[in-house]
Amino acid sequence: MKRIYSYILPATAICLLIGFVSGIVTHASVDSWYAALEKPAFTPPNWVFAPVWTLLYILMGIAAGLVWARGFYHLWVKTALYYFGFQLLFNGLWSIVFFGFRQPFAALLVILVLAVLIILTIKWFKIVSPVAAYLLVPYLVWVFYATYLNYRIWALN
């Protein structure tokens, strides 16, 4: 069991680091630009986002660690982790584009790519570790919700 933690802990740390950097970019605009945007009625209060994303980054890290622990030498593990890495990059890119560049439409394009990459990541994670794949389902659901929220914000503004 100790061996698996040596994969889960660094993977989770990487995910939380991406979340931390995204949070810095987000924080710079959330009280000014974002506050001034017209938002749909189903927009959650700002305080909801940090705990939800923290939990999702932890689940992502655990999932990636479970896959990584199967052996990076294996082609399926490599493929799964490459998809995971690309989706993690797009995850961070979304915050930069939406909050940093203040471009909701461009962010919508980024989050659509992100959703596809998450689906592909889940597909590959399921081949390596079904538990890891299921740990990503809440993330996918939240990103679908965030995609619709992003779309509505863009449409309203």
SEPA-62891 format. One record per atom (N, C-alpha, C): residue number from 1; atom name; z, x, y. Coordinates in nm, 2 decimals. Atoms other than C-alpha are relative to their C-alpha. Example, Ala and Ser with C-alpha at 12.3 -4.5 7.8 and 13.67 -1.06 7.14 Angstrom:
2
NODE     n   atom       zz       xx       yy
NODE     1      N     0.00     0.09    -0.12
NODE     1     CA     0.78     1.23    -0.45
NODE     1      C     0.00     0.09     0.12
NODE     2      N     0.00    -0.09    -0.11
NODE     2     CA     0.71     1.37    -0.11
NODE     2      C     0.08    -0.08     0.11
This chain:
157
NODE     n   atom       zz       xx       yy
NODE     1      N     0.00     0.08    -0.12
NODE     1     CA     0.00     0.00     0.00
NODE     1      C     0.00     0.09     0.13
NODE     2      N     0.00    -0.09    -0.12
NODE     2     CA     0.07     0.29     0.24
NODE     2      C    -0.14     0.04     0.04
NODE     3      N     0.14    -0.05    -0.02
NODE     3     CA    -0.29     0.40     0.20
NODE     3      C    -0.08    -0.10     0.08
NODE     4      N     0.07     0.10    -0.07
NODE     4     CA    -0.42     0.07     0.33
NODE     4      C     0.04    -0.01     0.15
NODE     5      N    -0.05     0.00    -0.13
NODE     5     CA    -0.21     0.09     0.64
NODE     5      C    -0.06     0.12     0.08
NODE     6      N     0.06    -0.12    -0.06
NODE     6     CA    -0.37     0.43     0.72
NODE     6      C    -0.14    -0.04     0.05
NODE     7      N     0.13     0.05    -0.04
NODE     7     CA    -0.69     0.23     0.77
NODE     7      C     0.02    -0.12     0.10
NODE     8      N    -0.03     0.12    -0.08
NODE     8     CA    -0.55    -0.09     0.92
NODE     8      C     0.05     0.04     0.14
NODE     9      N    -0.06    -0.04    -0.12
NODE     9     CA    -0.35     0.08     1.19
NODE     9      C    -0.10     0.05     0.10
NODE    10      N     0.09    -0.05    -0.09
NODE    10     CA    -0.62     0.28     1.35
NODE    10      C    -0.11    -0.10     0.04
NODE    11      N     0.10     0.10    -0.03
NODE    11     CA    -0.87     0.00     1.32
NODE    11      C     0.05    -0.10     0.10
NODE    12      N    -0.06     0.10    -0.09
NODE    12     CA    -0.63    -0.24     1.49
NODE    12      C     0.02     0.07     0.14
NODE    13      N    -0.01    -0.07    -0.12
NODE    13     CA    -0.56     0.02     1.76
NODE    13      C    -0.13     0.01     0.08
NODE    14      N     0.13     0.00    -0.07
NODE    14     CA    -0.93     0.05     1.84
NODE    14      C    -0.03    -0.13     0.05
NODE    15      N     0.03     0.13    -0.04
NODE    15     CA    -0.97    -0.32     1.86
NODE    15      C     0.09    -0.04     0.13
NODE    16      N    -0.08     0.03    -0.11
NODE    16     CA    -0.67    -0.35     2.09
NODE    16      C    -0.03     0.08     0.12
NODE    17      N     0.05    -0.08    -0.12
NODE    17     CA    -0.80    -0.07     2.31
NODE    17      C    -0.12    -0.06     0.07
NODE    18      N     0.12     0.08    -0.06
NODE    18     CA    -1.13    -0.26     2.36
NODE    18      C     0.06    -0.12     0.07
NODE    19      N    -0.06     0.11    -0.07
NODE    19     CA    -0.92    -0.56     2.45
NODE    19      C     0.07     0.04     0.13
NODE    20      N    -0.07    -0.05    -0.12
NODE    20     CA    -0.71    -0.36     2.69
NODE    20      C    -0.10     0.03     0.11
NODE    21      N     0.10    -0.04    -0.10
NODE    21     CA    -1.02    -0.22     2.87
NODE    21      C    -0.06    -0.13     0.05
NODE    22      N     0.06     0.13    -0.05
NODE    22     CA    -1.17    -0.57     2.88
NODE    22      C     0.10    -0.07     0.09
NODE    23      N    -0.10     0.06    -0.08
NODE    23     CA    -0.85    -0.70     3.02
NODE    23      C     0.01     0.06     0.14
NODE    24      N     0.00    -0.06    -0.13
NODE    24     CA    -0.86    -0.45     3.30
NODE    24      C    -0.12    -0.05     0.09
NODE    25      N     0.12     0.05    -0.07
NODE    25     CA    -1.21    -0.55     3.39
NODE    25      C     0.02    -0.15     0.04
NODE    26      N    -0.02     0.14    -0.03
NODE    26     CA    -1.12    -0.92     3.37
NODE    26      C     0.10    -0.02     0.11
NODE    27      N    -0.11     0.02    -0.09
NODE    27     CA    -0.80    -0.89     3.57
NODE    27      C    -0.05     0.03     0.15
NODE    28      N     0.05    -0.03    -0.14
NODE    28     CA    -1.00    -0.75     3.87
NODE    28      C    -0.07    -0.12     0.06
NODE    29      N     0.07     0.11    -0.06
NODE    29     CA    -1.19    -1.07     3.91
NODE    29      C     0.06    -0.14    -0.03
NODE    30      N    -0.05     0.14     0.04
NODE    30     CA    -0.98    -1.35     3.75
NODE    30      C     0.07    -0.07     0.12
NODE    31      N    -0.07     0.07    -0.11
NODE    31     CA    -0.77    -1.42     4.07
NODE    31      C    -0.09    -0.02     0.12
NODE    32      N     0.09     0.02    -0.12
NODE    32     CA    -1.07    -1.40     4.31
NODE    32      C    -0.12    -0.07    -0.04
NODE    33      N     0.13     0.06     0.03
NODE    33     CA    -1.42    -1.46     4.19
NODE    33      C     0.01    -0.11    -0.10
NODE    34      N    -0.01     0.10     0.10
NODE    34     CA    -1.33    -1.64     3.87
NODE    34      C     0.07    -0.13     0.04
NODE    35      N    -0.08     0.11    -0.05
NODE    35     CA    -1.08    -1.86     4.04
NODE    35      C    -0.08    -0.09     0.09
NODE    36      N     0.08     0.08    -0.09
NODE    36     CA    -1.34    -1.98     4.29
NODE    36      C    -0.12    -0.07    -0.07
NODE    37      N     0.11     0.06     0.07
NODE    37     CA    -1.59    -2.08     4.02
NODE    37      C     0.04    -0.14    -0.04
NODE    38      N    -0.02     0.13     0.06
NODE    38     CA    -1.63    -2.44     3.92
NODE    38      C     0.00     0.01    -0.15
NODE    39      N    -0.01    -0.01     0.15
NODE    39     CA    -1.52    -2.48     3.56
NODE    39      C     0.01    -0.14    -0.06
NODE    40      N    -0.01     0.13     0.06
NODE    40     CA    -1.54    -2.76     3.31
NODE    40      C     0.15    -0.04    -0.03
NODE    41      N    -0.13     0.05     0.02
NODE    41     CA    -1.24    -2.97     3.23
NODE    41      C     0.07     0.06    -0.12
NODE    42      N    -0.06    -0.06     0.12
NODE    42     CA    -1.19    -2.81     2.89
NODE    42      C     0.04     0.15     0.01
NODE    43      N    -0.04    -0.14    -0.02
NODE    43     CA    -1.12    -2.47     3.04
NODE    43      C     0.15     0.02    -0.01
NODE    44      N    -0.15    -0.02     0.02
NODE    44     CA    -0.78    -2.34     2.92
NODE    44      C     0.05     0.07     0.12
NODE    45      N    -0.06    -0.07    -0.11
NODE    45     CA    -0.53    -2.21     3.17
NODE    45      C    -0.01     0.15    -0.03
NODE    46      N     0.03    -0.14     0.01
NODE    46     CA    -0.57    -1.84     3.24
NODE    46      C     0.10     0.07    -0.10
NODE    47      N    -0.10    -0.07     0.08
NODE    47     CA    -0.24    -1.75     3.06
NODE    47      C    -0.03    -0.01    -0.15
NODE    48      N     0.03     0.02     0.15
NODE    48     CA    -0.39    -1.87     2.72
NODE    48      C    -0.08     0.12    -0.05
NODE    49      N     0.10    -0.09     0.04
NODE    49     CA    -0.66    -1.60     2.71
NODE    49      C     0.07     0.13    -0.06
NODE    50      N    -0.06    -0.12     0.05
NODE    50     CA    -0.43    -1.29     2.67
NODE    50      C     0.06    -0.01    -0.14
NODE    51      N    -0.06     0.01     0.13
NODE    51     CA    -0.23    -1.41     2.37
NODE    51      C    -0.10    -0.03    -0.11
NODE    52      N     0.10     0.04     0.10
NODE    52     CA    -0.53    -1.56     2.20
NODE    52      C    -0.08     0.13    -0.04
NODE    53      N     0.08    -0.12     0.03
NODE    53     CA    -0.74    -1.24     2.24
NODE    53      C     0.08     0.11    -0.07
NODE    54      N    -0.08    -0.10     0.07
NODE    54     CA    -0.45    -1.02     2.13
NODE    54      C     0.01    -0.03    -0.14
NODE    55      N     0.00     0.04     0.14
NODE    55     CA    -0.41    -1.22     1.81
NODE    55      C    -0.14     0.03    -0.07
NODE    56      N     0.14    -0.02     0.06
NODE    56     CA    -0.79    -1.21     1.75
NODE    56      C    -0.03     0.15    -0.02
NODE    57      N     0.02    -0.14     0.02
NODE    57     CA    -0.80    -0.83     1.81
NODE    57      C     0.08     0.06    -0.12
NODE    58      N    -0.08    -0.04     0.12
NODE    58     CA    -0.52    -0.78     1.56
NODE    58      C    -0.06    -0.04    -0.13
NODE    59      N     0.07     0.04     0.12
NODE    59     CA    -0.70    -0.99     1.30
NODE    59      C    -0.12     0.08    -0.02
NODE    60      N     0.12    -0.08     0.01
NODE    60     CA    -1.02    -0.80     1.37
NODE    60      C     0.04     0.14    -0.06
NODE    61      N    -0.04    -0.13     0.05
NODE    61     CA    -0.84    -0.47     1.32
NODE    61      C     0.05     0.00    -0.15
NODE    62      N    -0.04     0.01     0.15
NODE    62     CA    -0.68    -0.58     0.99
NODE    62      C    -0.12    -0.02    -0.08
NODE    63      N     0.12     0.03     0.08
NODE    63     CA    -1.01    -0.71     0.87
NODE    63      C    -0.08     0.13    -0.02
NODE    64      N     0.08    -0.13     0.01
NODE    64     CA    -1.19    -0.38     0.96
NODE    64      C     0.07     0.10    -0.08
NODE    65      N    -0.08    -0.09     0.09
NODE    65     CA    -0.91    -0.18     0.80
NODE    65      C    -0.01    -0.03    -0.14
NODE    66      N     0.02     0.03     0.14
NODE    66     CA    -0.94    -0.37     0.48
NODE    66      C    -0.13     0.04    -0.06
NODE    67      N     0.13    -0.04     0.04
NODE    67     CA    -1.31    -0.30     0.47
NODE    67      C    -0.01     0.15    -0.01
NODE    68      N     0.00    -0.14    -0.01
NODE    68     CA    -1.27     0.06     0.57
NODE    68      C     0.07     0.06    -0.12
NODE    69      N    -0.08    -0.06     0.11
NODE    69     CA    -1.01     0.12     0.30
NODE    69      C    -0.08     0.00    -0.13
NODE    70      N     0.08     0.00     0.13
NODE    70     CA    -1.28     0.04     0.03
NODE    70      C    -0.08     0.12    -0.01
NODE    71      N     0.07    -0.12     0.01
NODE    71     CA    -1.44     0.37     0.11
NODE    71      C    -0.13     0.00     0.08
NODE    72      N     0.12     0.00    -0.09
NODE    72     CA    -1.68     0.46     0.39
NODE    72      C    -0.12     0.06    -0.06
NODE    73      N     0.11    -0.05     0.07
NODE    73     CA    -1.90     0.64     0.14
NODE    73      C    -0.09    -0.11    -0.06
NODE    74      N     0.07     0.10     0.06
NODE    74     CA    -2.01     0.31     0.00
NODE    74      C    -0.10    -0.07     0.10
NODE    75      N     0.10     0.05    -0.09
NODE    75     CA    -2.33     0.17     0.16
NODE    75      C     0.04    -0.14     0.06
NODE    76      N    -0.04     0.14    -0.04
NODE    76     CA    -2.20    -0.19     0.18
NODE    76      C     0.11     0.01     0.11
NODE    77      N    -0.11    -0.02    -0.10
NODE    77     CA    -1.88    -0.06     0.36
NODE    77      C    -0.06     0.05     0.13
NODE    78      N     0.06    -0.05    -0.12
NODE    78     CA    -2.09     0.14     0.60
NODE    78      C    -0.07    -0.11     0.08
NODE    79      N     0.08     0.11    -0.07
NODE    79     CA    -2.32    -0.15     0.68
NODE    79      C     0.09    -0.10     0.06
NODE    80      N    -0.09     0.10    -0.06
NODE    80     CA    -2.03    -0.39     0.73
NODE    80      C     0.07     0.06     0.12
NODE    81      N    -0.07    -0.06    -0.11
NODE    81     CA    -1.85    -0.15     0.96
NODE    81      C    -0.10     0.03     0.12
NODE    82      N     0.10    -0.02    -0.11
NODE    82     CA    -2.17    -0.07     1.16
NODE    82      C    -0.02    -0.14     0.07
NODE    83      N     0.01     0.14    -0.06
NODE    83     CA    -2.21    -0.45     1.22
NODE    83      C     0.13    -0.02     0.08
NODE    84      N    -0.13     0.02    -0.06
NODE    84     CA    -1.84    -0.46     1.31
NODE    84      C     0.00     0.08     0.13
NODE    85      N     0.00    -0.09    -0.12
NODE    85     CA    -1.88    -0.17     1.56
NODE    85      C    -0.09    -0.06     0.11
NODE    86      N     0.09     0.06    -0.10
NODE    86     CA    -2.18    -0.33     1.73
NODE    86      C     0.05    -0.13     0.06
NODE    87      N    -0.05     0.12    -0.05
NODE    87     CA    -2.01    -0.66     1.76
NODE    87      C     0.12     0.03     0.10
NODE    88      N    -0.11    -0.04    -0.09
NODE    88     CA    -1.71    -0.49     1.91
NODE    88      C    -0.05     0.05     0.13
NODE    89      N     0.06    -0.04    -0.13
NODE    89     CA    -1.93    -0.32     2.17
NODE    89      C    -0.05    -0.12     0.08
NODE    90      N     0.04     0.12    -0.07
NODE    90     CA    -2.08    -0.65     2.26
NODE    90      C     0.12    -0.08     0.05
NODE    91      N    -0.13     0.07    -0.04
NODE    91     CA    -1.73    -0.80     2.28
NODE    91      C     0.04     0.06     0.13
NODE    92      N    -0.04    -0.07    -0.12
NODE    92     CA    -1.64    -0.54     2.54
NODE    92      C    -0.10    -0.02     0.11
NODE    93      N     0.10     0.01    -0.09
NODE    93     CA    -1.97    -0.57     2.71
NODE    93      C     0.00    -0.13     0.07
NODE    94      N     0.00     0.13    -0.06
NODE    94     CA    -1.93    -0.94     2.77
NODE    94      C     0.10     0.00     0.12
NODE    95      N    -0.09    -0.01    -0.11
NODE    95     CA    -1.62    -0.88     2.99
NODE    95      C    -0.06     0.07     0.12
NODE    96      N     0.06    -0.08    -0.11
NODE    96     CA    -1.80    -0.62     3.19
NODE    96      C    -0.11    -0.08     0.07
NODE    97      N     0.11     0.07    -0.06
NODE    97     CA    -2.10    -0.84     3.25
NODE    97      C     0.05    -0.13     0.07
NODE    98      N    -0.05     0.13    -0.06
NODE    98     CA    -1.91    -1.17     3.32
NODE    98      C     0.09     0.03     0.11
NODE    99      N    -0.10    -0.02    -0.10
NODE    99     CA    -1.61    -1.04     3.51
NODE    99      C    -0.03     0.12     0.09
NODE   100      N     0.02    -0.12    -0.07
NODE   100     CA    -1.72    -0.69     3.62
NODE   100      C    -0.13    -0.02     0.09
NODE   101      N     0.12     0.02    -0.08
NODE   101     CA    -2.08    -0.77     3.73
NODE   101      C    -0.01    -0.14     0.06
NODE   102      N    -0.01     0.14    -0.05
NODE   102     CA    -2.00    -1.14     3.79
NODE   102      C    -0.14    -0.07    -0.02
NODE   103      N     0.13     0.05     0.03
NODE   103     CA    -2.32    -1.25     3.61
NODE   103      C     0.02    -0.09    -0.13
NODE   104      N    -0.02     0.09     0.11
NODE   104     CA    -2.25    -1.56     3.40
NODE   104      C    -0.12    -0.02    -0.09
NODE   105      N     0.12     0.02     0.08
NODE   105     CA    -2.61    -1.60     3.28
NODE   105      C    -0.02     0.12    -0.09
NODE   106      N     0.02    -0.12     0.08
NODE   106     CA    -2.64    -1.24     3.16
NODE   106      C     0.11     0.00    -0.10
NODE   107      N    -0.11     0.00     0.09
NODE   107     CA    -2.30    -1.28     3.00
NODE   107      C    -0.02    -0.10    -0.11
NODE   108      N     0.03     0.10     0.10
NODE   108     CA    -2.42    -1.59     2.82
NODE   108      C    -0.10     0.07    -0.11
NODE   109      N     0.09    -0.07     0.09
NODE   109     CA    -2.70    -1.38     2.67
NODE   109      C     0.07     0.10    -0.09
NODE   110      N    -0.08    -0.10     0.07
NODE   110     CA    -2.45    -1.11     2.57
NODE   110      C     0.08    -0.07    -0.11
NODE   111      N    -0.08     0.07     0.10
NODE   111     CA    -2.22    -1.36     2.40
NODE   111      C    -0.08    -0.07    -0.11
NODE   112      N     0.09     0.05     0.11
NODE   112     CA    -2.51    -1.52     2.21
NODE   112      C    -0.03     0.11    -0.10
NODE   113      N     0.02    -0.11     0.09
NODE   113     CA    -2.59    -1.18     2.06
NODE   113      C     0.13     0.03    -0.07
NODE   114      N    -0.14    -0.02     0.06
NODE   114     CA    -2.21    -1.13     2.00
NODE   114      C     0.02    -0.10    -0.12
NODE   115      N    -0.02     0.10     0.10
NODE   115     CA    -2.20    -1.45     1.80
NODE   115      C    -0.08     0.03    -0.12
NODE   116      N     0.08    -0.04     0.12
NODE   116     CA    -2.49    -1.35     1.58
NODE   116      C     0.06     0.12    -0.07
NODE   117      N    -0.05    -0.12     0.07
NODE   117     CA    -2.34    -1.01     1.52
NODE   117      C     0.13    -0.03    -0.07
NODE   118      N    -0.13     0.04     0.07
NODE   118     CA    -2.00    -1.17     1.43
NODE   118      C    -0.04    -0.07    -0.14
NODE   119      N     0.04     0.07     0.13
NODE   119     CA    -2.18    -1.39     1.17
NODE   119      C    -0.05     0.10    -0.10
NODE   120      N     0.05    -0.10     0.09
NODE   120     CA    -2.36    -1.09     1.03
NODE   120      C     0.12     0.09    -0.05
NODE   121      N    -0.12    -0.08     0.04
NODE   121     CA    -2.03    -0.89     1.02
NODE   121      C     0.08    -0.08    -0.10
NODE   122      N    -0.07     0.08     0.10
NODE   122     CA    -1.86    -1.18     0.83
NODE   122      C    -0.08     0.00    -0.13
NODE   123      N     0.08    -0.01     0.12
NODE   123     CA    -2.15    -1.18     0.59
NODE   123      C     0.02     0.13    -0.08
NODE   124      N    -0.02    -0.13     0.06
NODE   124     CA    -2.11    -0.81     0.52
NODE   124      C     0.14     0.02    -0.04
NODE   125      N    -0.15    -0.01     0.04
NODE   125     CA    -1.73    -0.82     0.52
NODE   125      C     0.02    -0.08    -0.13
NODE   126      N    -0.03     0.09     0.12
NODE   126     CA    -1.74    -1.10     0.26
NODE   126      C    -0.05     0.08    -0.13
NODE   127      N     0.04    -0.08     0.11
NODE   127     CA    -1.94    -0.87     0.03
NODE   127      C     0.10     0.11    -0.05
NODE   128      N    -0.10    -0.11     0.02
NODE   128     CA    -1.68    -0.59     0.06
NODE   128      C     0.14    -0.06    -0.03
NODE   129      N    -0.14     0.06     0.01
NODE   129     CA    -1.36    -0.80     0.11
NODE   129      C     0.00    -0.14     0.05
NODE   130      N     0.00     0.14    -0.05
NODE   130     CA    -1.36    -1.18     0.12
NODE   130      C     0.12    -0.03     0.10
NODE   131      N    -0.12     0.02    -0.09
NODE   131     CA    -1.01    -1.17     0.28
NODE   131      C    -0.03     0.05     0.14
NODE   132      N     0.04    -0.05    -0.13
NODE   132     CA    -1.15    -0.95     0.56
NODE   132      C    -0.09    -0.10     0.07
NODE   133      N     0.09     0.10    -0.06
NODE   133     CA    -1.43    -1.20     0.62
NODE   133      C     0.07    -0.12     0.05
NODE   134      N    -0.07     0.12    -0.04
NODE   134     CA    -1.19    -1.49     0.64
NODE   134      C     0.09     0.03     0.12
NODE   135      N    -0.08    -0.04    -0.11
NODE   135     CA    -0.98    -1.30     0.89
NODE   135      C    -0.08    -0.01     0.13
NODE   136      N     0.09     0.00    -0.12
NODE   136     CA    -1.28    -1.30     1.13
NODE   136      C    -0.04    -0.15     0.04
NODE   137      N     0.04     0.14    -0.03
NODE   137     CA    -1.33    -1.68     1.11
NODE   137      C     0.06    -0.05     0.13
NODE   138      N    -0.05     0.05    -0.13
NODE   138     CA    -1.09    -1.76     1.40
NODE   138      C    -0.07     0.06     0.12
NODE   139      N     0.07    -0.07    -0.11
NODE   139     CA    -1.26    -1.50     1.61
NODE   139      C    -0.14    -0.07     0.03
NODE   140      N     0.13     0.06    -0.01
NODE   140     CA    -1.60    -1.66     1.54
NODE   140      C     0.01    -0.14     0.07
NODE   141      N    -0.03     0.13    -0.06
NODE   141     CA    -1.46    -2.01     1.63
NODE   141      C     0.03     0.01     0.15
NODE   142      N    -0.03    -0.02    -0.14
NODE   142     CA    -1.32    -1.88     1.95
NODE   142      C    -0.12     0.05     0.08
NODE   143      N     0.12    -0.04    -0.07
NODE   143     CA    -1.64    -1.71     2.04
NODE   143      C    -0.10    -0.11     0.02
NODE   144      N     0.08     0.12    -0.02
NODE   144     CA    -1.83    -2.03     1.98
NODE   144      C     0.05    -0.08     0.12
NODE   145      N    -0.06     0.07    -0.12
NODE   145     CA    -1.59    -2.20     2.22
NODE   145      C    -0.03     0.07     0.13
NODE   146      N     0.02    -0.08    -0.12
NODE   146     CA    -1.62    -1.92     2.47
NODE   146      C    -0.15     0.00     0.04
NODE   147      N     0.14     0.01    -0.04
NODE   147     CA    -2.00    -1.94     2.45
NODE   147      C    -0.03    -0.13     0.07
NODE   148      N     0.03     0.13    -0.07
NODE   148     CA    -2.00    -2.31     2.54
NODE   148      C     0.07     0.00     0.13
NODE   149      N    -0.07    -0.01    -0.13
NODE   149     CA    -1.74    -2.24     2.81
NODE   149      C    -0.09     0.08     0.10
NODE   150      N     0.08    -0.08    -0.09
NODE   150     CA    -1.96    -1.96     2.95
NODE   150      C    -0.13    -0.08     0.04
NODE   151      N     0.12     0.08    -0.04
NODE   151     CA    -2.27    -2.19     2.94
NODE   151      C     0.04    -0.10     0.11
NODE   152      N    -0.04     0.11    -0.09
NODE   152     CA    -2.09    -2.47     3.12
NODE   152      C     0.04     0.06     0.14
NODE   153      N    -0.03    -0.06    -0.13
NODE   153     CA    -1.96    -2.23     3.39
NODE   153      C    -0.12     0.05     0.07
NODE   154      N     0.13    -0.04    -0.06
NODE   154     CA    -2.31    -2.09     3.44
NODE   154      C    -0.07    -0.12     0.05
NODE   155      N     0.07     0.12    -0.04
NODE   155     CA    -2.45    -2.44     3.46
NODE   155      C     0.06    -0.07     0.12
NODE   156      N    -0.07     0.06    -0.12
NODE   156     CA    -2.19    -2.56     3.71
NODE   156      C    -0.01     0.08     0.12
NODE   157      N     0.00    -0.09    -0.12
NODE   157     CA    -2.23    -2.26     3.94
NODE   157      C    -0.14     0.05     0.02
